[in-house]
Amino acid sequence: MSLTIQAEHICLSGRFKRLSIHHSGSGIVCLLGANGAGKSSLLEVLAGLTPTTEGDVCWNHQPVAHMSLMELARTRGYLAQKPSMQFELTGRDCLQFFNVSDSGDIPALLIEKLGLSALLDKAYTRMSGGEQQRIFIARTLIQVWEPLMQGNALLILDEPLQSLDIRHQLALMHWLADLGIRGNQIVMSCHDVNIANTFADTVWLARSGELLASGPVEDVMTLNNLRRTFDCQFDFLEREPRGVFVPVSV
């Protein structure tokens, strides 16, 4: 899987900005930035849901603009930042709408990794925010389950950790890391610099619709880069395996 962004002008948060990235290889890309930095807009462009004004977004050297939504959906899973469901459906029903397997069974691994056993027969409207989020994450993954298990999927996840408690955040990140090792590409936004520092292979830092820095986590996650991204001073504590960033002042 090779994700390439090459565009002189991409519309991010209603603004036109220069952007040129090449990213290939498997693993986790963490997109960090303050509120309004353009993270969601960029992810929508990568997912093929928002067209570029100039330039191309390519998967495996094929322009996304030339692919139908059906083609995109076969190997690309997209999680929006604020998904919603208005119907009185159970967790199982929510997943079956996106289940493309011939058997119709919900994969046991998916149930185990996201802790869905107690949610399958529970009404969505009676779930907590964190439980609903786990259903939406599962819905995103089940859509591309076969390529995901083969290591050929692209996951675009907009703040997948929101509403999740600490245990489920860590469980999800460990699983995403395993899926990256399998060969999949995961591009996700989050607000936790230490989650990114711990689990990401690549980090993109966004500010006002532009990328300030992008590259391997050990190169990009610096005190100066974080200060420029968040307008906040950080300290760094030496801890295994990659250390911990602590915000200290604004």
Secondary structure, DSSP 8 states (H G I E B T S, - for coil): -EEEEEEEEEEETTEEEEEEEEEESSEEEEEEE-TTSSHHHHHHHHTTSS--SSSEEEETTEEGGGS-HHHHHHHEEEE-SS----S--BHHHHHHTT---SS----HHHHHHHT-TTTTTSBGGGS-HHHHHHHHHHHHHHHTHHHHHHT--EEEEESTTTT--HHHHHHHHHHHHHHHHHT-EEEEE-S-HHHHHHH-SEEEEEETTEEEEEEEHHHH--HHHHHHHHS-EEEEE--TTT-EEEEEE-
